[in-house]
Amino acid sequence: MERIAEDSPRKGFRISRFAREYAERSPHTYGGGEFGTYGMWDMRGSAESLTVAKGFGLIEDADGAPLSDWDSRGYYGCDCTERTNRVNAEVAHAAFEAAGVEHWEWRGMIAFDAGDIRGLRIARQISDCLAGWSILDDDRHSELEWDDACKMIEDQYTLPEGVEAGDVINKMPEVPHCSNCSSCDVDDAMEALGYLQCQDCDTWLKTETEGAMCRDCTEREEEGECTCVASYVDTLKHTGTYATMADVRTIQRSCDTCYPEIWPHVSLTLAG
């Protein structure tokens, strides 16, 4: 730990070794070199304006960069990256909170009171954990992964009444992990649940009949004002079944009104 300013409103204010190194080597933020001093003053200023801390520290992540904070208002990245950031930030903040150590967000990173020995110990423990595994809480990560997968399915598909996104995921070989870098094809899972998609639209039907159509699409095959198809659809509703296009054409071939309208050349040949 280092003392950086004798004129600080809080005498003995200290900056952790890692935070000092970051300020000195961070060209994207301060330019490094002499600008590192400005970075440390900015660190101190954030602590003194936002907290009662007597120091400033950053947590070293496995890649040597400071551990990122996470705020849902600023979410914009890939799910799999943001989910890890969120879990690690939650764990870090909770650890400082439980120990009574001041902690806050600074330039998108987690800062803590490096004037408190407990904060330094917690930061070191977190860094050591991250060096061995990139996720601080696997159970929380799995929970968020499940929630994100459910939301992805709900956003991309209109599921039938009584079927939840979780029901679909349970029939998949693995949980779809990211809406940005992975696909989410639910056809096989829905078929395992007993559903097929309408031949002509995206409505899911409780049927095993390949090529089945929903009732709305079936009714669109009506010819003029003839009601043979509509009557057929009423029967389908009563029996809880669905028709294929071949079924509809069979009904229309037996209809005296539809047949000559749909197949006029055949009708003329027969009449001749």
C-alpha positions, 0 to 999 in steps of 0.5 A: 500500500502507498500513501499518495497525498499529504493534502488529502482530506483523509490523511493516510489515504492509500492506493493498493499496489495493483490499482497503482500499477493499473494507473501507471500502465493503462494507456487506454485510460490515462496514457501511462507514464506521467498520466498515471499520477492523474489516474491515482488522483482520480481514484482517490477523488472517487473514494472521497466523493462517494464513500468514507473509504480511506483507500482505493483498490482494484481486484485483479482478474485472471487476465491481469485486468481489473475485475469489471463491475456489472450494471443491467442498465449498461448491458450491451454485450454477449450473453456468455460474457456479460453473465460471467461479469454479472456473477463475479461482480455480485460475488465480489460486492457481496463479499465486501458488503458482508465484511463491512468494507466500502466498495463502489463502481469506478469507471466500469470496475469494482473498487474497494477501500484499500485502507481496510486490511479486510478489503485487501484480503478479500480482493486477494482471495477473489483474485486467487479464485479467478486464477483457477476458474473464471466463474466465482459462483457456478450455481448462480451462473447456471441459474442466469444461464437458464433464465437467459435461455428461457428468455431467448426461446420466448423472444424467438418463438410463440409457444402454445398454451400450456408449454413453458420455455423450461419444458422445451429446454428440458427436451434439448441436449444442452441449454442454449447458452447465448442469444449472440453466439449460439443458435436455438432450434426448438423443432426437435424439442417440440416434437418430443413434446408432441408438437409440430409446426403448421405447414403454412405458419409458425403455429405449434399444433398438438399432432403427430401428422406431418404436413398438418395445418392450423385451422386458420390456414385450413380455412384460407383454402376455401374457394369463393363462398363455398362452405365445404372447407369451413364445415370440415374445419368445424369437424376438425375442431370437434375431434381435436385433429388437424388437416393436411393439404391433401385432406383439404383437396380430397374434400374439395374434389367431392364438392360440386362447387369447388371442383369445377373452380379449382380443376376447370380443365378436368371438369371440361374434359369430363363434360366433353 
